[in-house]
Amino acid sequence: MANPLTDQEINNVAKKLSQLSPTGFIPYPLFVEFNRLKVTVTIEIVPLCFDSENNVNVVLYNRGPDDKWWPNMFHTPGTCLISDDIPVDDEWNLPTRAYQRLIQGEIKDLTLIDDPIFVGNINHQVLRGPESAHVYIQEVEYNPKLDCFYQINKLPKNCIPTQVKMIQHCAKIFSQQK
């Protein structure tokens, strides 16, 4: 397929993009368009625990009615990697800043047990575009006072479809380790 933009238009877009800082979040309208055009790298944390009856539970959050891609659907905590998430002085290049953002954001109300355990990568197409997700299991303390715990065998019907197998796979690993 021929490119719908002329060389001049491409150069104009590139010149404007060069004015953006390479650190931090990019403006949302650009985020939307870049996700269509490139592979987005994400960190997915699958918080798991046993309840008082020894059932494996996962923590899921509802994305709300205004979400562009998954309105009112349940998901595991996660974030897209941004350019300054990987510190240059970390010899292992771990996404520590992305994980810290999740600890301060989506999983701030959870009691975390130990460090997250890397499970693997999932490369798939999601509604916003191609994605490569680095998946981690995070053991958490069960808290029945919070409404975000769901038994693995009773996931909400409106769970993001591309996450269901990931959640089940992580739960299986988690169960085998305990």
PyMOL commands that set and color helices and strands:
alter all, ss='L'
color gray80, all
select helices_A, chain A and resi 7-17+28-37+96-104+152-154+161-177
alter helices_A, ss='H'
color red, helices_A
select strands_A, chain A and resi 40-50+56-59+61-62+74-75+78-80+112-126+129-140+149-151
alter strands_A, ss='S'
color yellow, strands_A
deselect
rebuild
show_as cartoon
